[in-house]
Amino acid sequence: MHKIAKMPSPEELKEEMPLSEEAKQIKAARDKEIRDVFTGASDKFLVIIGPCSADNETAVMDYLGRLARVQKDLADKLLIIPRIYTNKPRTTGDGYKGMVHQPDPEKAPDMASGLRSVRKLHMEAFHMPAADEMLYPGNWPYMEDLLSYVAVGARSVENQQHRLTVSGFDIPAGMKNPTGGDLTVMMNSITAGQHQHDFIANGYEVKTDGNPLTHAILRGSVNRHGNNIPNYHYEDLTRVAYMYEKFQLKNPAVIVDANHSNSGKQWDQQPRIVQEVLHSRSFLPEIKSLVKGIMIESYIEDGNQSIGNGVYGQSITDPCLGWDKSAALLYRMADYI
């Protein structure tokens, strides 16, 4: 292991790029709005939507501007949380790992610049609540004052440090089922997130209060033959409802990921999956109460591209639903709800 450069501390970066008092008040208000959905105080439906990876600041801000206009139209039904995912887990470890690693995907890694780019992007996007994935628990302190929703991915959900770090959040944290599909692993991770813990984090001994907003994300699974197994169907949702009752957890909630193994990464299947989830919610009140929202991978252009191809607003990682289809889907969702 070779030391390349000393990183700024979270405190140094926040001092360099501070959040205004007005922005803090905006965040507090929107955090309450999201919290109310998870506690049942609000019946709005959450839509966590955006690119697989936030790879280009200009295109991401363009996308968010479009999303904000739709949110204004549908504010009485939907609560839209943009995916601004700045870390990208890689199955083999190779490939583009997100803006934190490479603020410019076509240049060499520069993580100090990457942290600054990520903080700048989240601050510029502050007119809407933002979601990001916690791939590295050590990076959380750099963004803890900016994010309104955090997801823990399928490869990370069994990791002790991820689970314990989530227990110190005051915002919702979604725990995905692992790639192998074991729902008990997911429920154990939710239990850990909701409980109090003492542990070491970022050079400190810390104690957490537990996060009652820790919840499930169903993203499908892959069996031992490499086949995708979806878990968004009615029977899957009722099974999770039963497990929530068995585990006696607070604020039972499910977010359904319409892509990944639920769609087999067939991006154009996401609208169909969303429609089925909404139908299941309408069929049984207990499922309507449980399923709080949907997660959609969406960008300006359909599909994906290789790094360097230069198609504006098209994903350079997993393929996404394009803007026209995404906007139409959001309006249909509001009509159905």
C-alpha positions in Angstrom: 0.0 0.0 0.0 1.4 3.4 -1.1 0.5 6.7 0.5 -0.4 9.1 -2.3 -1.7 12.2 -0.5 -3.1 13.2 2.8 -6.8 13.8 2.7 -8.6 16.7 4.3 -10.4 15.9 7.5 -14.3 16.1 7.5 -14.0 19.1 9.8 -11.5 20.8 7.4 -13.7 20.2 4.4 -16.8 21.5 6.1 -15.0 24.6 7.1 -13.7 25.1 3.6 -17.2 24.4 2.1 -19.7 25.3 4.8 -23.4 24.9 4.8 -25.4 28.2 5.3 -27.9 28.6 8.1 -30.6 28.9 5.4 -29.5 25.6 3.9 -29.6 23.9 7.3 -33.2 25.0 7.8 -34.1 23.7 4.3 -32.6 20.4 5.2 -34.3 20.1 8.5 -37.7 20.8 6.9 -37.2 18.3 4.1 -35.8 15.6 6.5 -39.0 15.9 8.5 -41.1 15.5 5.4 -39.3 12.3 4.5 -39.3 11.1 8.1 -43.1 11.5 8.2 -43.5 9.1 5.3 -41.5 6.4 7.2 -43.3 6.9 10.5 -46.8 6.9 8.8 -47.5 10.6 9.5 -47.6 11.2 5.7 -49.2 9.1 3.0 -47.0 10.5 0.2 -45.2 7.9 -1.9 -41.4 8.2 -2.1 -39.6 8.0 -5.5 -35.8 7.7 -5.2 -34.8 8.4 -8.8 -31.7 9.4 -10.7 -28.6 8.2 -12.5 -26.8 5.0 -11.6 -23.8 7.2 -11.0 -23.5 11.0 -10.8 -20.6 11.2 -13.2 -21.1 14.7 -14.7 -22.0 17.8 -12.7 -23.6 19.7 -15.6 -25.8 16.8 -16.8 -26.8 15.9 -13.2 -27.9 19.5 -12.5 -29.8 19.6 -15.8 -31.5 16.3 -14.7 -32.3 17.7 -11.3 -33.8 20.8 -12.7 -36.2 18.7 -14.8 -37.0 16.6 -11.7 -37.8 19.7 -9.6 -40.4 20.8 -12.1 -42.1 17.5 -12.0 -42.0 17.5 -8.2 -43.8 20.8 -8.1 -46.6 19.4 -10.2 -46.9 16.2 -8.2 -46.1 17.5 -4.7 -49.5 16.4 -3.2 -48.9 12.7 -4.2 -45.1 12.0 -4.6 -42.0 12.9 -2.6 -39.1 12.8 -5.1 -35.6 12.2 -3.7 -32.9 12.5 -6.4 -30.3 9.8 -6.5 -27.0 11.6 -6.5 -24.8 8.5 -6.2 -21.2 9.4 -6.0 -19.7 6.0 -5.2 -20.0 3.0 -7.4 -19.5 -0.5 -6.1 -17.7 -2.8 -8.6 -18.2 -6.6 -8.6 -14.5 -7.2 -9.4 -13.1 -4.0 -8.1 -12.3 -2.7 -11.6 -13.8 0.1 -13.5 -15.2 3.6 -12.7 -15.8 3.8 -8.9 -17.6 7.1 -8.9 -17.0 10.8 -8.5 -15.3 10.4 -5.1 -12.5 8.5 -6.9 -12.5 10.3 -10.2 -14.2 13.7 -10.5 -13.4 13.4 -14.2 -14.0 9.8 -15.4 -11.5 10.2 -18.1 -8.6 11.2 -15.8 -6.6 9.5 -13.1 -8.1 9.1 -9.6 -7.9 12.2 -7.3 -9.8 11.6 -4.1 -9.2 14.9 -2.4 -10.6 16.7 -5.5 -13.3 14.0 -5.6 -14.5 14.7 -2.1 -14.7 18.5 -2.9 -16.5 17.8 -6.2 -19.0 15.6 -4.4 -19.7 18.1 -1.6 -20.0 20.9 -4.2 -22.5 18.9 -6.3 -24.6 18.0 -3.2 -24.6 21.7 -2.1 -25.6 22.9 -5.6 -28.5 20.3 -5.6 -29.8 21.5 -2.3 -33.1 22.6 -3.6 -34.2 18.9 -3.4 -33.5 16.3 -0.8 -30.6 14.0 -1.9 -29.8 10.3 -1.6 -26.4 8.7 -1.9 -25.0 5.2 -1.2 -22.8 4.7 1.7 -20.1 2.6 0.1 -17.4 3.6 2.6 -18.5 4.4 6.2 -15.3 6.4 6.6 -16.6 8.9 4.0 -20.0 9.5 5.8 -18.7 12.4 8.0 -17.8 14.4 4.9 -21.5 14.4 3.8 -23.5 13.9 6.9 -24.8 17.5 6.9 -26.0 17.2 3.3 -27.8 14.0 2.8 -31.5 13.2 3.5 -31.4 9.5 2.6 -28.7 6.8 2.5 -28.7 3.4 1.0 -26.4 0.5 2.0 -25.8 -1.8 -1.0 -26.2 -5.5 -1.4 -22.5 -6.2 -1.0 -22.1 -4.0 2.0 -25.2 -4.9 4.0 -23.5 -7.7 5.9 -20.6 -5.5 6.9 -20.4 -4.7 10.6 -19.1 -1.1 10.2 -21.9 -0.2 7.8 -24.5 -1.5 10.2 -23.1 0.2 13.2 -22.6 3.5 11.3 -26.2 3.5 10.2 -27.3 3.2 13.8 -25.9 6.7 14.3 -27.9 8.4 11.5 -30.8 10.7 12.1 -32.1 10.1 8.5 -33.6 7.1 6.8 -31.2 4.3 5.8 -32.2 1.6 3.4 -30.6 -1.8 3.8 -30.7 -3.8 0.6 -31.1 -7.5 0.6 -27.7 -9.2 -0.2 -27.0 -10.4 -3.7 -27.7 -14.0 -2.6 -31.2 -12.9 -1.6 -31.3 -14.0 2.0 -33.9 -11.8 3.6 -32.9 -12.8 7.1 -29.5 -11.1 6.5 -31.4 -7.9 5.5 -33.6 -8.1 8.5 -30.6 -8.6 10.8 -29.0 -5.6 9.3 -32.1 -3.5 10.0 -32.1 -4.8 13.5 -28.5 -3.7 14.0 -29.2 -0.3 12.5 -32.1 0.3 14.8 -30.2 -0.7 18.0 -27.7 1.3 20.1 -24.0 0.5 19.7 -20.5 1.5 21.0 -17.6 1.2 18.5 -14.7 3.0 16.9 -15.3 5.4 14.0 -12.9 7.9 12.4 -10.5 8.0 15.3 -13.1 8.3 18.0 -14.9 6.0 20.4 -18.5 6.6 19.7 -22.0 5.7 21.0 -25.1 5.7 18.9 -28.8 6.0 19.8 -30.0 3.6 17.1 -31.8 4.6 14.0 -35.6 3.8 14.0 -35.8 4.8 10.3 -33.5 1.9 9.2 -35.6 -0.1 6.7 -35.6 -2.7 3.8 -34.8 -2.2 0.1 -35.7 -5.2 -2.1 -33.4 -5.3 -5.2 -33.7 -8.9 -6.3 -31.0 -11.5 -6.1 -28.8 -13.8 -8.1 -28.9 -17.6 -7.6 -25.9 -20.0 -7.7 -26.3 -20.3 -11.5 -26.1 -16.6 -12.1 -29.8 -16.1 -12.8 -31.6 -13.0 -11.6 -34.4 -13.7 -9.1 -36.8 -10.8 -8.6 -38.4 -10.1 -5.2 -40.9 -7.3 -5.9 -43.9 -9.5 -6.4 -46.9 -9.5 -4.1 -45.8 -12.8 -2.4 -42.3 -11.2 -1.7 -43.9 -8.2 -0.1 -46.2 -10.2 2.1 -43.2 -12.3 3.2 -41.3 -9.2 4.2 -44.4 -7.9 6.1 -44.4 -11.2 8.0 -40.7 -10.9 8.8 -41.1 -7.4 10.1 -43.8 -8.6 12.5 -41.5 -11.5 13.5 -38.5 -9.3 14.2 -40.6 -6.7 16.0 -38.9 -3.7 14.3 -39.9 -0.1 14.4 -41.5 1.7 11.4 -41.8 -1.3 9.0 -41.0 0.0 5.5 -39.9 -1.3 2.2 -38.5 0.5 -0.8 -38.6 -1.6 -4.0 -35.6 -1.2 -6.3 -37.0 -1.5 -9.8 -33.7 -2.1 -11.5 -30.7 -4.4 -10.6 -31.7 -8.0 -10.2 -35.4 -7.1 -10.1 -35.2 -6.1 -13.8 -32.1 -8.1 -14.7 -30.7 -4.7 -15.4 -33.2 -4.4 -18.3 -33.7 -0.7 -17.8 -36.8 -0.5 -19.9 -38.6 -3.0 -17.6 -38.6 -0.5 -14.7 -42.0 1.1 -15.6 -43.7 -2.4 -15.7 -42.2 -3.3 -12.3 -43.3 0.0 -10.8 -46.8 -0.7 -12.1 -46.9 -4.1 -10.5 -45.7 -2.7 -7.1 -48.4 0.0 -7.2 -51.0 -2.7 -8.0 -49.9 -4.8 -5.0 -50.2 -1.7 -2.8 -53.8 -1.2 -4.0 -54.7 -4.8 -3.4 -54.0 -5.1 0.4 -53.9 -2.2 2.9 -51.0 -3.9 4.8 -48.9 -3.8 1.7 -49.8 -0.2 1.0 -48.7 0.7 4.5 -45.5 -1.3 4.2 -44.3 -0.2 0.7 -43.2 3.4 1.2 -41.6 4.0 -2.2 -39.7 2.9 -5.3 -36.2 3.3 -6.5 -35.6 4.0 -10.2 -32.4 4.4 -12.2 -33.0 7.2 -14.6 -31.0 9.8 -16.5 -31.5 12.1 -19.5 -30.8 9.5 -22.2 -31.9 5.9 -22.4 -29.3 3.1 -21.8 -25.6 3.5 -21.2 -22.3 4.2 -22.9 -18.6 3.6 -22.5 -16.5 6.2 -20.8 -15.3 8.7 -23.4 -18.2 8.3 -25.9 -19.5 11.8 -25.0 -23.2 11.2 -25.1 -24.6 14.0 -22.9 -26.7 12.7 -20.0 -26.2 9.0 -20.7 -25.0 6.7 -17.9 -21.4 5.4 -18.0 -22.3 2.6 -15.6 -25.5 0.7 -15.5 -28.2 1.5 -18.1 -30.9 3.9 -17.1 -34.4 4.9 -18.2 -34.3 8.1 -20.2 -35.9 11.4 -19.2 -39.0 11.3 -21.4 -40.0 7.8 -20.2 -39.1 8.7 -16.6 -41.3 11.9 -16.6 -44.2 10.0 -18.1 -43.8 7.3 -15.5 -43.8 9.8 -12.6 -47.1 11.3 -13.8 -48.7 7.9 -14.3 -47.6 7.0 -10.7 -49.2 10.1 -9.3 -52.4 9.3 -11.2 -52.5 5.7 -9.9 -51.8 6.7 -6.3 
